[in-house]
Amino acid sequence: MANTFLKSTFAACALGASATLALADTISLGAPIPLTGYFAADGETMEQAINLAVGEINTEGGLLGNQIEVVTFDIGDLTPDKLAAAAANLIERGGVSALINGYGGMGPDIPAFCPYGIPYIHNDAVAGVIDLAERMRCNAIFNASDIDLNYGKTQFDMMMTTGHAFETKRLAIVHGDFEWDINNANSMAEAAEVAGWEVVYVQEVPYDTVEWTGIQSQIREAQPSLIHLEALEPAVATTFLSQYKENPAGDALLNVGYIGATTGLDDVIAQGQAEGLLSFTLNAHQDNEAGNAFVERWEAAYGFEPSVSLAAAVYDMVYMWAAAVEQVGDASDYDAVADAIRTMKYQGLVGTFDFNERNFINNGSATQPAQLFQVQNGERVRLVVGDQKVGEITQPAWIN
């Protein structure tokens, strides 16, 4: 595995470096992450993943014989002023050699970080971010998975791969008001219509929505067989679910997309309040030897399992950047490090980081296989990985 190779490389480099780590220089890694606000649950996962990877690298001798220092900055609700402050603190004052997060602004992060030319690895997954980075000629910025225009289609295709016998071909969609939510929802609607489904309901909601009586009444009137809810705020999903279960729309399945694969829903899942709920992510660790070993290391470090979304992906991003720096031999040669990231096809826990000509990754079984889950008996159970069905949908208890 790539991580095992890297750890051997780091150890070998350490033997050739100064025997006293305390005397070694420090390479700073910036982590602009949302530790407060709507996205704090994901931000905590990002911080834990970065610290775990860096801790392992440092224990094995560091990077080019130097210890890595993580410098974090809370970007809160991803506003332009927070991103500008992150750039000033991390790059101008902190002198970091790279920036890594799970996602960092979905737009404002590009003008904040691009002018400095340092590698920035993220997963904003918004098509507009890719367009903006290209217009600004940001050659060192990398979106480490696919983008929202493909998320919805991939989710719908995976639903069909389950082989579930939907009573009708009717889809209802509720989504947040971020660009990511909107593009994701549109992508799913288009895929459904191509497959001969009818999109019978679409509703955009603000992130502070907690009362669902009217919307759920309209959904019931539309009589869908599948309901797709997409928003990056856990409370949107949890309040919708708790109220929906009291009066569901017939036998419709409920998919909450990406947020259901994050730690934001862990408590309701553990309490048995999310049975039958579907979720999805593009960047989960694989169910294999390397993935299981990662889970064990995470549990040893933090006392609980990693999020199926973001944890392994952000961990991989750190190791990928480190591998690029080792290849170049100089963390401050930003152009060369970016070129190495772009061409190396790093093999990680979530799949292969094979960047296309637009500096993002087309999802698929040969790169990063998406994963569809359903909550069954208090656990997220894999149903589809890439294009392979690996589990069966069970009927939620709320369906009579």
Secondary structure, DSSP 8 states (H G I E B T S, - for coil): -HHHHHHHHHHHHHHHS-S-GGGS-EEEEEEEE--SSTTHHHHHHHHHHHHHHHHHHHHTT-BTTBEEEEEEEE-TTT-HHHHHHHIIIIIIIT--SEEE-S---SSTHHHHHGGG---EEE----HHHHHHHHHTT-TTEEE-S--HHHHHHHHHHHHHHTT---SS-EEEEEE-SSHHHHHHHHHHHHHHHHTT-EEEEEEE--TT----HHHHHHHHHH--SEEEEE-S-HHHHHHHHHHHTTS--TT-EEE-GGGGGSGGGHHHHHTT--TT-EEEES----SSHHHHHHHHHHHHHHSS---SSSHHHHHHHHHHHHHHHHHHT-TT-HHHHHHHHHHS-EE-SSSEE---TTSS---STTS---EEEEEETTEEEEEEETTEE-S-----TT--
